[in-house]
Amino acid sequence: MTIEFLQIEPTTRCNFTCGFCCGRSMTQSDLDIALFERALAQWPALRHIELQGEGEPLLHPRFFDMLALARERGIVVSFITNGSLLDDSAVERVLVGGVEKISVSLESADPETFRAIRGGKLAKVIANLERLMAAKRRRGLALPLVGFSVTMLRSTKDHLDGILALYQRLALDGGITTQPLQHMPGYTAGYAPEMAAELLDEHEADYRLVRFHTKVRPLSKRAWSEGGFYARLMAGWRPTSRRCPWLERGTYVDRDGTVTACCMIKDATQALGRVGDPPEQIEARRSAMRDQLARGEVPAPCRGCEIARYATTGKLDLVRRAVRVGLRVLQDVAVGS
């Protein structure tokens, strides 16, 4: 199948110290720009690139060169950042460069909690976002969309309303995406005991996410229909479909050129190959994973993945779960909690 969506990792280096990020235990290195160009050439049908991996993308010294190379080919570009490096120069280059969406990652709008989790200053991130949104308004630009990307921890599961309030105060327009702390082995293997205790079980995660998104979705319909890489990649996907959009239209390349089925697979022994390998070899391995998922089996590299969990859940079980979650949400809304 044709690869239209590529997430590529600019760097594993970061100026923050998030305890749930597996990048902090990886070799600290940058993507070679020549490797980036080879990846573009390997998949000529690319429509959208996400410049994001296990580091802060704006730390790459040639980040904006990568942006320009992609845009010259008509490829849409978005990225996720911790927001700490969006100074005047970076804001100018982002606006000129034609980025579609910027997502800023955070887990709490409380400064002390933010610092404890991320090792950075929330005030600086907020000031940078104010700078970005003001510059965007002065120019009368519709893009980039700017939103939040939230990893939900057990200790911050009640911080989502504060994040929503900050989103509204900053007049952001790119929506808020949320996911529970990763259960996939490539992540959990590096969790310290205190981070492992932050994992939510699947029922609690479902409830919190559904409850939150009943509030978030009305904020910006456009953010959900044109909301960057992940919204476009996942468009049309349905739970229990025994499909994964990554295995049909997307792939991931790390800063060393290793190709995996998606951004959440960190074990090199489960790679599809490397940039430059024969395309038919990579496609054969992707096809084998697709076939396994279609049979209702979770491929070994996908263990712990939320998409795979839903894709292999029976429809009746999913309906029952949705009813339970929906009733809890309705009860909360009724009492104003």
JOVEN-V351218 format. One record per residue. N is the residue number from 1. RES is the residue in one letter. PSI is psi in whole degrees, 0 to 359 (999 if undefined). OMEGA is omega in whole degrees, 0 to 359 (NA if undefined). NEAR is the number of other C-alpha atoms within 8 Angstrom. Layout:
BEGIN
n=N res=RES psi=PSI omega=OMEGA near=NEAR
n=N res=RES psi=PSI omega=OMEGA near=NEAR
END
This chain:
BEGIN
n=1 res=M psi=156 omega=185 near=5
n=2 res=T psi=135 omega=175 near=6
n=3 res=I psi=112 omega=179 near=12
n=4 res=E psi=339 omega=184 near=11
n=5 res=F psi=123 omega=179 near=14
n=6 res=L psi=123 omega=169 near=13
n=7 res=Q psi=126 omega=183 near=14
n=8 res=I psi=137 omega=188 near=13
n=9 res=E psi=111 omega=179 near=15
n=10 res=P psi=324 omega=187 near=15
n=11 res=T psi=158 omega=169 near=16
n=12 res=T psi=358 omega=179 near=17
n=13 res=R psi=146 omega=178 near=13
n=14 res=C psi=151 omega=178 near=9
n=15 res=N psi=3 omega=174 near=5
n=16 res=F psi=171 omega=187 near=8
n=17 res=T psi=42 omega=183 near=11
n=18 res=C psi=127 omega=185 near=9
n=19 res=G psi=343 omega=180 near=10
n=20 res=F psi=359 omega=184 near=9
n=21 res=C psi=119 omega=181 near=9
n=22 res=C psi=345 omega=178 near=10
n=23 res=G psi=336 omega=181 near=11
n=24 res=R psi=342 omega=178 near=12
n=25 res=S psi=5 omega=178 near=6
n=26 res=M psi=163 omega=170 near=7
n=27 res=T psi=133 omega=183 near=6
n=28 res=Q psi=110 omega=185 near=8
n=29 res=S psi=166 omega=182 near=8
n=30 res=D psi=152 omega=174 near=10
n=31 res=L psi=133 omega=175 near=13
n=32 res=D psi=134 omega=183 near=7
n=33 res=I psi=328 omega=178 near=8
n=34 res=A psi=324 omega=177 near=6
n=35 res=L psi=322 omega=176 near=10
n=36 res=F psi=315 omega=180 near=10
n=37 res=E psi=323 omega=178 near=9
n=38 res=R psi=324 omega=178 near=10
n=39 res=A psi=319 omega=177 near=10
n=40 res=L psi=320 omega=181 near=10
n=41 res=A psi=327 omega=183 near=7
n=42 res=Q psi=329 omega=182 near=9
n=43 res=W psi=81 omega=186 near=9
n=44 res=P psi=346 omega=181 near=6
n=45 res=A psi=10 omega=182 near=7
n=46 res=L psi=134 omega=176 near=12
n=47 res=R psi=330 omega=188 near=9
n=48 res=H psi=135 omega=177 near=12
n=49 res=I psi=137 omega=171 near=15
n=50 res=E psi=116 omega=179 near=12
n=51 res=L psi=85 omega=186 near=13
n=52 res=Q psi=141 omega=174 near=14
n=53 res=G psi=228 omega=182 near=14
n=54 res=E psi=32 omega=176 near=12
n=55 res=G psi=182 omega=178 near=12
n=56 res=E psi=110 omega=187 near=15
n=57 res=P psi=327 omega=183 near=15
n=58 res=L psi=353 omega=174 near=8
n=59 res=L psi=342 omega=179 near=9
n=60 res=H psi=127 omega=184 near=11
n=61 res=P psi=342 omega=180 near=5
n=62 res=R psi=30 omega=179 near=7
n=63 res=F psi=313 omega=185 near=11
n=64 res=F psi=339 omega=171 near=8
n=65 res=D psi=320 omega=177 near=7
n=66 res=M psi=318 omega=177 near=10
n=67 res=L psi=314 omega=182 near=11
n=68 res=A psi=319 omega=180 near=9
n=69 res=L psi=319 omega=179 near=9
n=70 res=A psi=315 omega=183 near=13
n=71 res=R psi=327 omega=177 near=12
n=72 res=E psi=333 omega=179 near=7
n=73 res=R psi=5 omega=180 near=6
n=74 res=G psi=18 omega=182 near=7
n=75 res=I psi=132 omega=176 near=11
n=76 res=V psi=140 omega=183 near=11
n=77 res=V psi=137 omega=171 near=17
n=78 res=S psi=168 omega=178 near=14
n=79 res=F psi=161 omega=175 near=11
n=80 res=I psi=138 omega=184 near=12
n=81 res=T psi=160 omega=173 near=13
n=82 res=N psi=353 omega=174 near=11
n=83 res=G psi=355 omega=186 near=10
n=84 res=S psi=343 omega=186 near=10
n=85 res=L psi=13 omega=179 near=8
n=86 res=L psi=66 omega=178 near=11
n=87 res=D psi=186 omega=184 near=9
n=88 res=D psi=315 omega=182 near=7
n=89 res=S psi=314 omega=181 near=7
n=90 res=A psi=319 omega=179 near=9
n=91 res=V psi=315 omega=179 near=12
n=92 res=E psi=314 omega=184 near=8
n=93 res=R psi=327 omega=176 near=9
n=94 res=V psi=315 omega=183 near=9
n=95 res=L psi=320 omega=179 near=11
n=96 res=V psi=328 omega=187 near=6
n=97 res=G psi=345 omega=176 near=10
n=98 res=G psi=36 omega=176 near=10
n=99 res=V psi=138 omega=180 near=13
n=100 res=E psi=317 omega=184 near=11
n=101 res=K psi=141 omega=172 near=15
n=102 res=I psi=125 omega=174 near=14
n=103 res=S psi=131 omega=179 near=12
n=104 res=V psi=126 omega=185 near=12
n=105 res=S psi=137 omega=175 near=12
n=106 res=L psi=161 omega=180 near=11
n=107 res=E psi=346 omega=182 near=14
n=108 res=S psi=148 omega=174 near=12
n=109 res=A psi=9 omega=175 near=12
n=110 res=D psi=122 omega=186 near=8
n=111 res=P psi=319 omega=182 near=10
n=112 res=E psi=318 omega=178 near=6
n=113 res=T psi=318 omega=178 near=9
n=114 res=F psi=312 omega=182 near=16
n=115 res=R psi=321 omega=180 near=11
n=116 res=A psi=323 omega=182 near=7
n=117 res=I psi=316 omega=192 near=10
n=118 res=R psi=342 omega=181 near=10
n=119 res=G psi=17 omega=179 near=10
n=120 res=G psi=181 omega=183 near=9
n=121 res=K psi=121 omega=178 near=9
n=122 res=L psi=323 omega=182 near=11
n=123 res=A psi=322 omega=179 near=7
n=124 res=K psi=319 omega=179 near=8
n=125 res=V psi=316 omega=179 near=11
n=126 res=I psi=315 omega=179 near=8
n=127 res=A psi=320 omega=179 near=8
n=128 res=N psi=322 omega=178 near=13
n=129 res=L psi=322 omega=175 near=11
n=130 res=E psi=319 omega=177 near=9
n=131 res=R psi=313 omega=182 near=11
n=132 res=L psi=312 omega=183 near=10
n=133 res=M psi=324 omega=178 near=11
n=134 res=A psi=317 omega=179 near=8
n=135 res=A psi=322 omega=179 near=9
n=136 res=K psi=318 omega=179 near=12
n=137 res=R psi=319 omega=180 near=8
n=138 res=R psi=324 omega=182 near=7
n=139 res=R psi=352 omega=182 near=6
n=140 res=G psi=34 omega=184 near=6
n=141 res=L psi=142 omega=174 near=8
n=142 res=A psi=335 omega=181 near=6
n=143 res=L psi=152 omega=6 near=10
n=144 res=P psi=148 omega=165 near=11
n=145 res=L psi=143 omega=182 near=13
n=146 res=V psi=125 omega=181 near=12
n=147 res=G psi=193 omega=180 near=14
n=148 res=F psi=149 omega=172 near=13
n=149 res=S psi=117 omega=191 near=12
n=150 res=V psi=126 omega=168 near=11
n=151 res=T psi=122 omega=187 near=11
n=152 res=M psi=121 omega=177 near=11
n=153 res=L psi=162 omega=178 near=12
n=154 res=R psi=321 omega=183 near=9
n=155 res=S psi=346 omega=181 near=6
n=156 res=T psi=12 omega=183 near=10
n=157 res=K psi=339 omega=178 near=9
n=158 res=D psi=12 omega=180 near=6
n=159 res=H psi=359 omega=186 near=10
n=160 res=L psi=324 omega=179 near=11
n=161 res=D psi=325 omega=176 near=8
n=162 res=G psi=323 omega=177 near=10
n=163 res=I psi=319 omega=177 near=11
n=164 res=L psi=318 omega=179 near=10
n=165 res=A psi=320 omega=178 near=8
n=166 res=L psi=318 omega=177 near=9
n=167 res=Y psi=313 omega=181 near=11
n=168 res=Q psi=321 omega=180 near=8
n=169 res=R psi=324 omega=181 near=7
n=170 res=L psi=356 omega=181 near=9
n=171 res=A psi=42 omega=176 near=7
n=172 res=L psi=164 omega=187 near=12
n=173 res=D psi=7 omega=185 near=10
n=174 res=G psi=10 omega=179 near=16
n=175 res=G psi=176 omega=178 near=15
n=176 res=I psi=119 omega=175 near=10
n=177 res=T psi=144 omega=181 near=7
n=178 res=T psi=149 omega=172 near=9
n=179 res=Q psi=147 omega=176 near=9
n=180 res=P psi=160 omega=175 near=10
n=181 res=L psi=135 omega=188 near=11
n=182 res=Q psi=136 omega=174 near=10
n=183 res=H psi=358 omega=185 near=9
n=184 res=M psi=144 omega=187 near=12
n=185 res=P psi=325 omega=180 near=8
n=186 res=G psi=339 omega=177 near=11
n=187 res=Y psi=309 omega=187 near=13
n=188 res=T psi=333 omega=180 near=10
n=189 res=A psi=334 omega=182 near=6
n=190 res=G psi=0 omega=182 near=9
n=191 res=Y psi=131 omega=168 near=11
n=192 res=A psi=161 omega=182 near=7
n=193 res=P psi=321 omega=181 near=6
n=194 res=E psi=330 omega=177 near=7
n=195 res=M psi=322 omega=177 near=10
n=196 res=A psi=328 omega=179 near=9
n=197 res=A psi=347 omega=180 near=7
n=198 res=E psi=352 omega=181 near=10
n=199 res=L psi=136 omega=175 near=12
n=200 res=L psi=145 omega=172 near=10
n=201 res=D psi=163 omega=189 near=6
n=202 res=E psi=327 omega=181 near=6
n=203 res=H psi=318 omega=177 near=7
n=204 res=E psi=319 omega=179 near=8
n=205 res=A psi=315 omega=179 near=10
n=206 res=D psi=313 omega=183 near=9
n=207 res=Y psi=311 omega=182 near=12
n=208 res=R psi=319 omega=183 near=9
n=209 res=L psi=316 omega=179 near=10
n=210 res=V psi=316 omega=180 near=11
n=211 res=R psi=317 omega=181 near=9
n=212 res=F psi=317 omega=185 near=10
n=213 res=H psi=345 omega=171 near=8
n=214 res=T psi=335 omega=178 near=8
n=215 res=K psi=326 omega=189 near=8
n=216 res=V psi=318 omega=189 near=10
n=217 res=R psi=323 omega=179 near=10
n=218 res=P psi=347 omega=185 near=7
n=219 res=L psi=317 omega=185 near=8
n=220 res=S psi=97 omega=180 near=10
n=221 res=K psi=325 omega=181 near=8
n=222 res=R psi=324 omega=182 near=8
n=223 res=A psi=334 omega=181 near=12
n=224 res=W psi=333 omega=180 near=11
n=225 res=S psi=333 omega=181 near=8
n=226 res=E psi=37 omega=192 near=8
n=227 res=G psi=38 omega=175 near=14
n=228 res=G psi=192 omega=189 near=11
n=229 res=F psi=306 omega=188 near=12
n=230 res=Y psi=321 omega=178 near=7
n=231 res=A psi=319 omega=180 near=11
n=232 res=R psi=318 omega=179 near=10
n=233 res=L psi=318 omega=185 near=11
n=234 res=M psi=357 omega=183 near=8
n=235 res=A psi=128 omega=178 near=6
n=236 res=G psi=351 omega=179 near=4
n=237 res=W psi=141 omega=179 near=9
n=238 res=R psi=138 omega=175 near=5
n=239 res=P psi=150 omega=180 near=9
n=240 res=T psi=11 omega=182 near=12
n=241 res=S psi=351 omega=185 near=8
n=242 res=R psi=37 omega=178 near=12
n=243 res=R psi=156 omega=171 near=12
n=244 res=C psi=122 omega=180 near=11
n=245 res=P psi=327 omega=177 near=10
n=246 res=W psi=316 omega=183 near=10
n=247 res=L psi=348 omega=180 near=14
n=248 res=E psi=322 omega=189 near=11
n=249 res=R psi=354 omega=188 near=12
n=250 res=G psi=169 omega=173 near=15
n=251 res=T psi=172 omega=184 near=15
n=252 res=Y psi=140 omega=176 near=12
n=253 res=V psi=127 omega=178 near=15
n=254 res=D psi=178 omega=188 near=12
n=255 res=R psi=348 omega=177 near=14
n=256 res=D psi=357 omega=180 near=6
n=257 res=G psi=7 omega=177 near=9
n=258 res=T psi=132 omega=182 near=13
n=259 res=V psi=124 omega=175 near=13
n=260 res=T psi=167 omega=184 near=14
n=261 res=A psi=328 omega=178 near=13
n=262 res=C psi=176 omega=186 near=10
n=263 res=C psi=346 omega=185 near=11
n=264 res=M psi=355 omega=178 near=6
n=265 res=I psi=115 omega=187 near=12
n=266 res=K psi=355 omega=181 near=7
n=267 res=D psi=115 omega=183 near=8
n=268 res=A psi=337 omega=179 near=7
n=269 res=T psi=347 omega=179 near=4
n=270 res=Q psi=19 omega=182 near=8
n=271 res=A psi=156 omega=174 near=11
n=272 res=L psi=341 omega=182 near=12
n=273 res=G psi=207 omega=179 near=10
n=274 res=R psi=157 omega=174 near=9
n=275 res=V psi=129 omega=182 near=12
n=276 res=G psi=342 omega=176 near=8
n=277 res=D psi=156 omega=179 near=8
n=278 res=P psi=129 omega=181 near=6
n=279 res=P psi=325 omega=181 near=8
n=280 res=E psi=332 omega=178 near=6
n=281 res=Q psi=315 omega=178 near=10
n=282 res=I psi=317 omega=182 near=11
n=283 res=E psi=324 omega=179 near=9
n=284 res=A psi=320 omega=180 near=8
n=285 res=R psi=322 omega=175 near=9
n=286 res=R psi=319 omega=181 near=11
n=287 res=S psi=321 omega=179 near=9
n=288 res=A psi=322 omega=177 near=8
n=289 res=M psi=320 omega=177 near=10
n=290 res=R psi=316 omega=181 near=12
n=291 res=D psi=320 omega=180 near=8
n=292 res=Q psi=316 omega=179 near=11
n=293 res=L psi=322 omega=179 near=15
n=294 res=A psi=334 omega=177 near=9
n=295 res=R psi=1 omega=180 near=7
n=296 res=G psi=17 omega=180 near=9
n=297 res=E psi=141 omega=177 near=8
n=298 res=V psi=118 omega=177 near=11
n=299 res=P psi=148 omega=184 near=9
n=300 res=A psi=317 omega=180 near=5
n=301 res=P psi=343 omega=186 near=7
n=302 res=C psi=5 omega=182 near=10
n=303 res=R psi=131 omega=182 near=10
n=304 res=G psi=355 omega=183 near=10
n=305 res=C psi=136 omega=179 near=10
n=306 res=E psi=319 omega=181 near=6
n=307 res=I psi=314 omega=180 near=8
n=308 res=A psi=323 omega=179 near=14
n=309 res=R psi=311 omega=179 near=10
n=310 res=Y psi=318 omega=185 near=10
n=311 res=A psi=333 omega=182 near=14
n=312 res=T psi=9 omega=176 near=13
n=313 res=T psi=135 omega=178 near=10
n=314 res=G psi=149 omega=183 near=7
n=315 res=K psi=319 omega=181 near=7
n=316 res=L psi=318 omega=178 near=6
n=317 res=D psi=320 omega=180 near=8
n=318 res=L psi=319 omega=178 near=11
n=319 res=V psi=315 omega=179 near=8
n=320 res=R psi=316 omega=179 near=8
n=321 res=R psi=317 omega=181 near=9
n=322 res=A psi=321 omega=179 near=8
n=323 res=V psi=314 omega=180 near=8
n=324 res=R psi=313 omega=180 near=8
n=325 res=V psi=316 omega=181 near=11
n=326 res=G psi=319 omega=179 near=10
n=327 res=L psi=320 omega=178 near=8
n=328 res=R psi=319 omega=179 near=9
n=329 res=V psi=314 omega=180 near=11
n=330 res=L psi=321 omega=178 near=8
n=331 res=Q psi=319 omega=179 near=8
n=332 res=D psi=316 omega=180 near=9
n=333 res=V psi=321 omega=182 near=8
n=334 res=A psi=326 omega=181 near=7
n=335 res=V psi=1 omega=175 near=6
n=336 res=G psi=24 omega=180 near=5
n=337 res=S psi=999 omega=NA near=5
END
